[in-house]
Amino acid sequence: MGVFDKEILRILDANLNRAREGLRVVEEIARFVFDDEALQKTTKSLRHQLASLFAASPRAGQALPVTEPAAATLDREMLIDLGRDAGEDVGKTSSTPREGKRVALSDLIQANFARIEESIRVLEEYTKPGAGGLFPKLKSMRFDIYSLEKDYIRMANRAVNVRSLKRIGLYPILDRDAMGVADPIAVARQVLIPGVAMVQYRDKSSSAAEVCRVCDELRRITSRKGVILIVNDRADIAHAVGADGVHLGQDDMPVASAREILGSKKIIGKSTHSFPQARRALKGDIDYIAVGPIFSTPTKPGAKPVGCELIVRVRAMTDKPIIAIGGIAAKNLPEVLDAGADGAAVISAILKAKQIRTSTRALVNICRRKLKKKV
């Protein structure tokens, strides 16, 4: 296409505008919602690259490239001057039913990336035969944007998960060993009272088949109650039963491997026992960080307590949800929450109590009172 008539110029102008506008929309999300400087800069760079492809033509008085005559006639100024006719554009009033119904951040992101990718593909198709070699550059950019979209969706899912875990309160851990001979499902029914928004199943001794059986039943119960179900250690089982996520210890599989199994929507928590461990964990793709043992705990008798000071130090380093764990009971739970924890994971304080439901309710009430003051 050596000569661009007015209709082609209109197509190019409209799609260049759509692509740049879409990039600007998502760039603002990276800047103001995700607060992610690297993502914002990458998006801004792509937006500028796209604009520069249509701004590199020689101006009056400059020598024209012999091998790319079309480049001399196709630039941003010409698109605006000869191609733009907004008043007569039949598409200016068109819309789709979904446009006014975007309720989630991911909807906004996906809608704008669809605009960007489709527009760049149109630009590719109408610059293939000439236009100074724009086609291969546009094609390369389109694939860069496909990868960028994945980063945005991942960040959007992180934001949703973090929001759901902020001030989560009581986080019971259904530890199989701590239950003794009791039926895990029967215990779970006593623990899952109003006010418990997240629960973890932890089983270090049973077979994978047994863990899967219990987690599958827990998934049905928690789904009905709207409770987040986390599986300890086993990302594969969490995926198999459709749990909401996995909790990983220091010696468990890497976070990146768990993310490959579970995808970006699922929750991943990480246990840490020191400030250096917490700092390393926060560099990974996690949704919450667990710190402890805060106090001495019979669950891990050989572990040295880190105290609430670690909660304070980690809180100063991150806005991600912090779960305190280790020796937490009614008498010290307020101290843990005052130090900056969003929730407290408990085992013995519930599972070793004479009345599981009563003990759970008492801890839930403490969390409600303390966390309500933080809102």
N, C-alpha and C positions, 0 to 999 in steps of 0.2 A: 504494500500500500504506500506508494511514493507520494501521493497527494492526499491530504486530509480535507475532505469536504466538510461542510458545516455540521451535518448530522453526526459524523464520526467525532468531531471536536466536542459536540454536546455530550456524547456518550463518555468520552474521556474526562471531560470536566466534571460531570456529575459523579463519576465513580472515584475520581481522585479526591473530590470533596468528601464523599461518604467514608472512604478509607481513612483519611486524615481526621475526620470528626470522630470516628469510632476509636481510633488510637488515642485521641485526646480524652475521650470519656474514660477509657480504662486506665490511662495514665493518672488521672485524678484519683481513681480508686487506689492505685498503688501508693500515691502520695499521701492522701488524707485518711483512707480507711485502713490500709495495711501498714502504713508508715514504713514502707520498705524502699529505702533509697536506691538500692541496686536495681530493683524491678522497675522503679520509676525512670531511672536513667536509661535502662535498656529500651523501654517503650518510647521514651522521648527521642532516643537515637534513631529508632526505626521510623518514627514520624518525620524526623528531619531528613533521613535518607530518602524517603518516598518523595518529599517535596523537592529535594535536590535533583531527582531524576528528571523533573520537568522544569528545571531552572538552569540547566547547564548549556543551553543553546547559545550560539554566538549572537551578540547584539549588533546593532547597526555600526558599520565601520570595521568590524572584526572579520578576519578571514574565515571562510566557510570550510569545514573539513571535506575533502574531496570524496572520501569513502563513505561518508554518512550524510548525504544531502538532506534526508528527511529530518535530521536533528536540527537543521537550520530553520525549519518551519514549525517545529513542535516544541513549544515551551509554555510555561504557566501563563504568561501574558497573552499569548495567542488563544489559549483555551478560554480565558476570560473574555477577551475582546471579541472573538469571532464565534466561539462555541456556546457561550452562556446565554440562555434565554429563559430565565426562571419564570417569567410571567406566563409563558406559553407551555410550560412543562406540565404534561397531563398527569404526571406522577406526584405532584406536590400535595395533593389532597388524599392520596391513597394511604391506607393503613391496614393492619391485620388485627384480628380479635385479641391476640396475645399482647399487643403493644401496651394496652392500658391495664394489664393484669400481672405485671411483674412484681412478685411479692418478695423474692429472695435476691440476695446479692448475686448469687450464681446465675440467676435468670438474666440480670442486667449484663453481666460479664459475657455470657454465652451469646446473647442477642447482638452485642456490639462486635464480638469477634466474628460472628457470622457475617455481619455487614462488611467488616474489614476484608475477610478472606474472599468473599464473593466479589467485592469491588476490585480487588487486586487481580483476581482471575479474569474479570472483564477487561481490565487494563492490559493484561497479558495478551488476550485474544485479539485485541484491536491494535496491538503494536508488534505483532509477530513478524510481518513481512518487512518492516523497516524501523523507522523512528529511532535511528541511532543506536541500535542494540539494546533497547529498553527491555525487550521480552525476557532474556535470560536473567537480568537483574531483578525484574519483578517476580519471576518464578522463584528465585533464590530467597527473596524477601518473604514470599508467601509461606515457604516451608519454615522460615525462622518464626513467623507469626503462629504457625501451628504449634510449635514448641512453646512459645510464649503463652499461648492460651492454656496449656496444661499447667504452667506455673501459676497463673491467675486462679484457675479452678482449685488447685491445691491450697493456695493461700485463703481462698474464700471458705473452703471446708475447715481449715485451721481456725478461722475467725468464728465460725459457727460453733465448733467444738469448744473453743475457749470460753465463749459466752455461756454455753450450757453448763460449764464446770465452775464458773465463778460463784463463790459462796455456796458451794455444793452442800456443805454441812457434814452430817454424819455419813461415813463411807464404810459400812460393815464389810468385813472380809469373812466369807464363809470358808474357814479353814478346815479341811477334812480331818486332819489329825486332832485339832482342838475339839472337834465334835465327839470324838470317841466313837461309840457304837450307835449314836443317834443317826436317824435318817436325814441326809442333807436337805431333802425337799421339805420334810416336816419342819426342820429348823428354819429354812428359808421363809416358810409361811408365817412363822412367828416374828421374823426380823423385818419382813417387808410391810411395814406399817406406814401410814401417811407421814410424810416428812423425810422418808428415806428415798432419795432420788437416784442413788447409784449403789451398786453392790458388786463385789468381786468374788469369784469362786476360785479357791486355791486348793490344789490337791497334788502333793508331792509324792504320794505313795501308790495310788491306784493305777490300774492299767489305762492306756489311752482310750480303750473302748468304754470303760466305766466312767471316765471323766467326760467323755463325749455324751454318754447317756444322761448323766446328771445335768450337764450344761444345756442339753437339748430341752429338758423339762424346765430348767430355770428360765430358758429363753421364752418359753410359752407363758410362764407366770409373770415374768417381768414385762413382757410385751403388753399383757392385759392391764398391768398397773402403771405403765408408762415409766418404768424404772430402767436406767442404764445398766446393762450387764457387761462386766469386764471379766475376761478369763485370764488367770495368772499364767505367765510363761508361754502358753501354747497358742501361737498365732494361727496355726493350722486348725486347731479345734474351734477357736473363735470364729474363723471363717466358715468352717463346716456347719456350725449351728446358727450362724447369723447373729452372733453376739455383736455388741456395739464397739468392742475393742479388746485390747490386750494390755496387760501390765507386765513389764519386763524388768528383771533384776540385772545386777551388774554382770552376771555370768550367763545371761540368756542370749538369745540371738540378737544380732545388731538391729537397731531401729530401722535402718534402711531395708533390711531383709523382711522384717515384719510388715513394713509399708508396702513392699512388693506383693505380699500375700493378701493384705487387707484392703489396699487402695487408700485414696486420700480422704474418704469420708469417715473412716473409722477412727476411733480414739486410741492413742498409744500413750501410756504412762511409763515413766522410768523411775526406778528406785535409785536414790543416791544417799551416801553416808558421810560425805565430807564436802567442803566448799569446792575443792578442785573437781570432784566428781559432778557436782551440780553444774558448775560452769561448763564442763564438757557436754553434759547431757542437754543443756539448753541450746547448744549449737546444732543439735539434731532435730529431726522432724517429729517432735513430740507435742502432745496436747496438754499434758500436765506433768509436774515433777513431784515425786514423793521424797521427803527427807526424813531421816531417822536412823536408828531408833532415838526418839526424843528423850525417853526415859527408859529405865531398865525394864526389860520385858521377858516373861517366861517363854515366849515364842522363840526368842533368839538369846539364850542365856549368856553366850560368850561375847555378844556385841557390846561395845562401849557406847553409852549414851552420848549423844551430841548436844542435847539441850536445846532450848528455844532460841538460843543465840544463832544457830544455823538457819532457822526460819527467818529471822530478822535479816541476816546477811543475804540470803537468797531473794527475799522480798525486795531488797534494794536493787537487785540485779535484773529482775524480770517482772513483767505484768502477767505472765502465764500463771494459771492456777497452781497453787502449792497444796499438797496433801501431806499432813504430818502423820507419822506412824511410829508406834513403839511405846508401850506402857501407858497409853492414854486411857484415862478413866474420868468419871464425873468430877473428881476433885481437882484434876489438872487440865481438863478440857478448856476452861475459860482462858487459861494462860496461853495455851497453844493458839487459840483463835486470836487473842490480843496481839500475839507476836507477828501475825500477818498471814496465817494459814487460811486457805479458803475452805478446807475441810479436814476431817480427822478420820483416818482409817483405824478401826478397832477390831480386835479379835477377842481377847480374853475378857474384856469388860462386858461383852455380850454373851459369848458362847460358854463362859465359865460361870455365869450368873445363875442363881437359883430360878429366877423368873426372867427368861430371855426377852419376852415382849415388854415387860415392865422396865427392864434395864435399857432396852433400846429406846423406849419412849422417853425416859429421863434424859438420855444423851441427845435425842432429837430436840427436846425442849431447850436444853442449854444452847445448842447450836442456833436455834431460832432466835433466842434472846440476844445472843452475842452478835450474830451476823446481821440482825435487823438494824443494829446501831451503826453498822458500817455502810449501809445503803445511802 
